[in-house]
Amino acid sequence: MYVAVLTFVGFGVGTIFGYLRDFMRAWGLEKRNIAEEREQQKDFVPLYQDFENFYTRNLYMRIRDNWNRPICSVPGPQFDLMERVTDDYNWTFRFTGRTIKNVINMGSYNYLGFAETEPNALKTVTKELQKYGTGICSTRQEMGTLDKHVELEKLVAKFLGVDDAMVFGMGFATNSMNIPALVGKGCLILSDELNHTSLVLGARLSGATIRIFKHNNMQSLEKLLRDAIIYGQPRSRRAWRKIIILVEGIYSMEGSIVRLPEIVSLKKKYKAYLYLDEAHSIGAVGATGRGVVEYFGMSPDDVDVLMGTFTKSFGAAGGYIAGKKDLVDFLRTHSHSAVYATSMCPPVAEQIIRAMKCLMGLDGTTQGLQRVRQLGKNTRYFRRRLHEMGFIIYGNDDSPVVPLLLYMPGKIGAFARRMLEKNIGVVVVGFPATPITESRARFCVSAAHTREMLDTVLNALDELGDFLQLKYSRYSKSSHPELYEETRFELEE
Ligand SMILES: Cc1ncc(COP(=O)(O)O)c(C=O)c1O
């Protein structure tokens, strides 16, 4: 309770000072840096809603240096950052020309470590680049379907164990452009409250009615499903043309894994469809990296629309939709992305093919499997140590997305700055991206992190946790420190 109270007090103090400074700006006692209405336009409806950016202006600006830091190397387990300083309290930044080298990267979604620049690993990608160049300059339905796309789509379908798949040049557009092709007016979308913006946008663009259920909460979902069946559409009371449930595999801010078995049984009970976004779970969970369907030992046929992106585990770009042949054939002709968007560039397709073949063991090695297992080991180790140090962390034990709760707004900036002083790059998140009392740091564990790197981060966190009083949990220390002495990963027989 005292943490919650102090968090509100923190925001309260920030807000009071915000008002004070706005007052000073209005009276010309402090410089105004934000866009404002011109004098000639004062009789118009205001273009800039002044209060809307109160938060940005007065609270976010104080800690803005912790976001959008330019990185100037591949986002591998370590990366280089461009050093920048501000002369006007974070309103603008100036590069010093120096580079902060070898910062441990705890923020990128490079789950399997495929974001790499090792020339040997990228041999086939370089070859494709020389063969095809970078641009396609046409859509899939015109002249933009290459043998590389066909090869990739067949491989994705095989990897997922479904009839067919279609790939798109952008993960975000895979959701936002395909959901409107599948549902429309008279249909009902049931969407998890924490779904990604691309799913939200797709749902809104579709024109279907949208109802939100509480995050991963089956009672809330069942209530909506039951009401949808009993009452049908508002006013006319006719049955919904289609009911579709939108969920993600792993939620990127919470680290929670979707409760797939319960959702599948609900969708079967109420005869709804299920659309599963595996952006963060494909490659990252499941014994062989095949996502949450494999993680729960279910069949891909249980999910009507399997969606995923190649931006995370595959170190590339783009997205896919996979499932029954009828579904994919329908999208090939009806999706806006197929008709109006330029298709994926071949070197990117090749990067996905190389990563997927590696995962499937088609490159003749067990390296892919090793990466998946290493990720699982790293994840469980990192989470267990944080838990035992007394931090409050969210999410499932097997989720490589690890949110660590900071709560108080003042601790966000202090945490990220001090971690960077120790050469550790972290992502911090606060209101409005999280509920007001739940500011957090969000770590992404990678298979490419060595035990040494993770220990460096954990030691820094231990120290900082005491200094900033972040160890909010009452959980006691481990009675088995010997468990952590293992330093090398070896593939078991
Ligand atoms: C759940 C989810 N879906 C879709 C996307 C969009 O994917 P992309 O970044 O590949 O465009 C993201 C991106 O972070 C995501 O987290």
The ligand as an ORCA input file, in Angstrom:
! r2SCAN-3c Opt
* xyz 0 1
  C       2.174     -8.601    -30.777
  C       2.734     -7.846    -31.926
  N       2.145     -7.945    -33.128
  C       2.626     -7.270    -34.199
  C       3.738     -6.460    -34.096
  C       4.216     -5.689    -35.292
  O       5.291     -6.317    -35.854
  P       6.480     -5.592    -36.659
  O       7.271     -4.837    -35.654
  O       7.195     -6.753    -37.214
  O       5.886     -4.726    -37.703
  C       4.385     -6.349    -32.883
  C       5.584     -5.499    -32.768
  O       6.217     -5.319    -31.809
  C       3.879     -7.056    -31.759
  O       4.454     -6.962    -30.552
*
